[in-house]
């Protein structure tokens, strides 16, 4: 599989652009944008409320003029012979602030006017049947449209007066509306400004500051992820920000633990490389000595010497692989048909198990069952599983109250029991070829699907099994063991080798001891 890694552009020009963009973002910070947004919102609300307020003022102002006009007209009618001098009439009209007044009652029309009555067409506002929307439009027209034409206002009368009509100059109305708008706008801006400042302070304290705290801790943790002092301490608030702080704390603690684990693994990899270098030299010397054993004519030596030499070769190759890559990496398997039964016989010899040892290894495997894989890597899979099982069984035997584990003169484990009865433990390996309907894995693209089958191997022991905590991370390096002195590497290595073959390994639940179920490619019979 090809992997493409994007290369970062470290040119100074691009760096300055990034810094410039970051600087621009800092200038228009969140509090400033929040304050500007609140002021804009207050201005829009003020404008939306100001027009209806001016419209109500205009209606009230015109009704006041209509009431004053009716009173002035009634004064004229109450005078003797319903007539007054032109000087008094002029004073009445000036007091009301109009050019002319007309009253309609009992089918008659009474007119009171001065010499300033206009001859041009008038703008008429009938206050009796005009809706609010039309009145607001008239208000905006009086404020922003320059029109010097006089206006005629008609309103309802009181008593016997059916209606009141007056003619007036629009300038006093416009001046009054502007003065009212300035007063209302000033008071409203003061109120809304105080409310905006109070809301801004509340948002700064309740939202912006906690968000800034979160951002600051994230930035500090990014710079020093390995420093425990950079982990955020939740404020304890019972809101969404408090939940975010708790989630951030859990994430930072997890990341810090993973980073420390990675650092330890890196240091361990360096140590393994150094150890592998020295171990390779020692194994090479041992290989030279083992070559001489092959020349001995003793039957026992002739039986075990080839396997000893093969194991030394595997160890040397593994050390050289560690030195080549700087860490332990598994090579791709060199696949070929491999019979399983000889690998089990080799495992029995490598573990030192026999008929007279307290741990017995039994195999229920067809003699012609043939796997398709790398014989060296498959042997390592069985060896890691076997060593894990033997160590678990020996630990269980050592804690048995009626028995003690010892070693005989041949280096084989034996048991001495209080009742002189032998105490044995069993490791069993069984295998079979699955039918096409039972297959769980799919052949890889470079495999011949018609020529391959799938084998199921069960590797079981009757030991104490695994604790629930160990089962959760059974195949993770350094985490899948709860046994004192265990490295936690055997099962992860076995799982990795099996995955390289396109197979799978699982721990069967609810069984006595431990039972691993392995699926591997095999050749069809």
Number of C-alpha atoms within 10 A of each C-alpha: 3 4 5 6 6 6 6 6 9 8 8 9 10 11 12 11 11 12 12 12 11 11 11 11 11 10 9 11 10 14 15 12 11 16 18 13 13 19 17 12 14 19 17 12 13 16 14 11 14 18 16 16 17 21 21 15 17 22 16 12 14 18 17 13 20 25 16 18 26 24 15 18 21 15 14 20 14 11 10 8 8 11 12 14 8 11 9 11 18 17 12 21 21 13 12 21 17 27 21 23 24 18 22 17 14 8 6 8 12 14 12 18 18 16 8 10 14 15 7 8 10 14 13 14 17 13 16 11 8 10 9 13 11 10 19 19 12 15 23 13 13 17 17 9 10 9 13 9 15 21 19 21 22 21 20 18 17 12 7 9 16 14 19 24 23 26 22 24 17 18 16 12 17 17 12 14 21 14 12 17 17 12 12 17 17 12 12 19 17 12 13 19 16 12 14 20 15 12 14 18 15 12 15 18 12 12 13 17 13 17 16 13 14 18 12 14 20 18 13 16 20 12 11 14 20 19 12 13 11 21 21 21 12 16 12 11 13 8 9 9 18 15 15 15 23 18 13 19 18 14 13 22 18 12 15 20 15 13 14 15 13 12 13 12 16 14 12 13 17 16 14 20 22 15 14 21 16 12 17 19 13 12 17 15 11 14 19 11 12 16 14 10 18 17 11 12 9 10 9 9 14 14 11 15 19 15 14 19 19 13 16 18 15 15 17 21 13 18 24 18 18 22 20 12 10 16 18 16 13 14 11 11 16 12 13 14 15 19 19 22 19 12 18 20 13 16 21 18 13 16 15 14 17 14 8 12 19 21 26 18 22 15 15 13 15 14 10 13 19 21 24 23 23 19 19 14 23 22 17 20 20 19 21 20 19 23 16 16 25 22 14 21 23 18 16 16 22 15 11 13 9 13 18 16 18 12 11 10 6 6 9 16 17 18 21 15 15 11 8 10 10 14 18 15 17 16 21 15 19 15 20 15 23 15 10 9 6 10 14 13 14 13 16 11 7 6 11 10 11 9 10 16 24 25 24 22 20 22 21 25 26 19 21 15 20 18 13 9 12 17 16 12 15 23 23 17 16 18 18 23 23 16 14 7 7 14 14 21 18 23 23 20 21 22 21 18 22 22 14 17 22 16 21 18 20 14 18 13 11 9 12 13 17 21 22 17 17 18 25 23 25 25 21 16 10
